[in-house]
Amino acid sequence: MRLFLTVVAVVALVSPASAQLAVPDEAGLVYGHVHLNVSDIDEHERIWVEHFGGVAFQKGRVRGVWLPGTLVAFTERTPTGGSQGSVMDHFGVKVRDTGKWLEKWKAAGYTVDSEFTGAEGQHNGYVTLPDGVRVELQEDQMLPVEVVGYHVHYFTPEFESLLDWYVDVFGLEKLPRGRIETTTNVPGMNMSFGGTQGGHVPSAGRAIDHVGFEVDDLQAFIARLEAKGIEFDSGYSELPEEELKIAFLTDPAGTRIELTEGLDQY
């Protein structure tokens, strides 16, 4: 129930002509974006606008689309592989009517990977976008908009310890999502963790390259994480043209994480 209310609150803040992130938690943390490597940005932008109701934007070198409460960013780079087979398996959205959405998808000449009853008892489906970007759809007839960002799903044999790492490092709380017990919430997004047989490769270079968290004071946030023993791949830096401050780290399973300050002003 708490996650449902959070999603609705986020959606209520978003109009078709604009978008913004959810309200940060007490530590100033909020889910920011998912970043894709794609071979053709124009194609992906069109798909996210036409089928997901996204609002396209560009600021400096940053290009992407807004969905209610989150941003999907693009880098024009042929990925080393699809999101399946990497730790960052897929990105999930809620849709008001899964059947209607999938019919439009098929009418446009795309294929549906599967349809099933999801972990929360709703009509779900999987589709794969060009470059192997895997997206899960979950029906929620109460949505005030057609589509809203909902969850990211990690797959690794060490999924329980990976969840514990996120809970500890980012000060989160474990909360189930339907039948899935191993999940947590960052304001604006659910993060789910599942186990698989065999390993999964790191996310860097794959179709879903990394996730991003927005923070109120990046330098102070970095200092708090370093005090916990967290090492950064690249520390604090500023992008004047994009009016953005960034830093990168990698979780124990190999998922890239970008911390940003300024994305909430886009």
C-alpha positions, 0 to 999 in steps of 0.5 A: 500500500505504501508503494502504491500511494508513493506512485500515485503521489508522484503521478499527481505532480506530473502534467503532460507538458512537464515532469519532475522527480518524487519528493526526496527522503530525509537524507535528500535521496530520490530515484533519478533515472535509468540510462540506456546505451542505444544504437539510434537515439531518435528511434528510442526517443520515438518509441518512448514518446509514442508508446510510453507517453514520455516527454522528450528533452535535451539539455547540453549532451543529456538527451532522454525522455521524462516519464512521471517521476523518472527520466530515461536517458540515452547514450548513442552507443551500440551496447555490448549486449541486451539487458537480459544476462546482465545484473540489470535485467529490466526496467518496469512500468505500470500501465492503465490497461496492459492489453490495450497497450500491447495491442498498440505495440503489436499494431506497430509491428513489434512483438510481445515476449510474454503475458502473465499474471505478475507478482501483484496479481495483475496482467503483466507483459514483457516487451524488448525494445531495439538493442535488447532493452527489456521492459516489464508492463504491469497493469494498474487500472487506478493510474491517472495517467497511461504509463508511470515508471515503477521498478528496476529488477536486478538478477544475481545469485547473491540477490539477498546480500545485494539488497542488504547492501542497498539498504545499508548504504542508502538507508532504505527499508526492506518492503515486499512487492506482492509475492516478491519479498526481496525489494526496497523503495527509493522515493519514486521507484521500487528496486526488486532483487531476484536470484538466478542460476549462474552469474550475470555480467556487470551492467556497464556497456549493456543496454541498461548501463546504469541507474541514477539517484538524485541527491540534494547535496552531492558533496556531502552525500559522497562524504557520508558514503565514503565514511561507510567505506564506499569507494567511487569509480569517479568522484565529484565533478561538475558539468556546466553545460548540463548544469549537473553535478555527478559521481559514479560508483559500482555495487557489489554485483557490478551495477553502475550507479550515478549520483546526480545533483541538479537533475530535479531542475530539468 
